[in-house]
């Protein structure tokens, strides 16, 4: 997923990207993503949610319009979900 896409006006007004995962093994990668979000001025569109309990995960997924989840064998274990208004 290319975060730069979310800078386009047609996405800025309608989209929120939520990155969900486990931050235990991926702290450096997550920090890079957070820095990129800040650099692209996308703080209002991108939300990070890590180590959610089952109820928080269920609620977040129910609100999502679109989802992309990494495979079971992928070490990143970060899913991306979008909400469109």
N, C-alpha and C positions, 0 to 999 in steps of 0.2 A: 504494500500500500504506500502510495506516495503522498506524504503529508502536504507537499506543495500544492496539490490539487485543491485542497481546502481553502486556499487563499483566493480562489476565483469567487467573484461576487455571487454567482448563482448557488454556490455551496455555503457561503458565509451566512446567508440569511435563513437557510433551511436545515442545516445539518449540525449534528453534534457527534463527535467521534469519542467512543469510550473504549479505552484499552483495559482489559481485565486480565489478571494473571497472578502468578506467584512471583514475588520479588526476591525470593531467597537466593537463587542461583544467578540472577540476571541483573544485579544492581548496576553494573557498568553500562550495560546496554540500555537499561531504563533511564539512567542518567543522561545518556546520549540522546534518547528520544525526548526527554523533558527539555534539554537544551535546544534541540531543534525546534520544538514547539514554541519555545520562547523566542528564538531567533526569527521564526516566521510570523511572530505575533499572532499565534493561534490559541492563546491561553483561554479565550472565551469559547472555543469550539472543541477542544480536546480535553478529556478528563481521564485521569488514571485511577483505577480501582484495583487494589491488590489485596490478596489474602481474605477475600470475602467469605463470610459464613454462608451456609446453604440458603438461608432465607434472603440475604442480601443479593446473592447471585441470581436466585429465582426472580426477584423483583426487577433487577436490572435487565435480565433477559426478556422478561415479559414486556418491557417498555421499548425494546429494540425493534426496529423495522427491518434491519438487515444485519447479518452476522457472518463473520469469517473466523473460523477456529483452526488453530494449528493441529497437526496430527498428533497422535499419542506418542510417537517416537521423536517428536521435535522437542528439543531441550528448552526452547524459549517459553513454552506454555503460556503464551499471551494470545488472547482472543481479541478481535476488534469488532465492535458493534456500533452501528450507526442508528441514530434516531433522526427521522425526517419529519418536519412539521408541515 
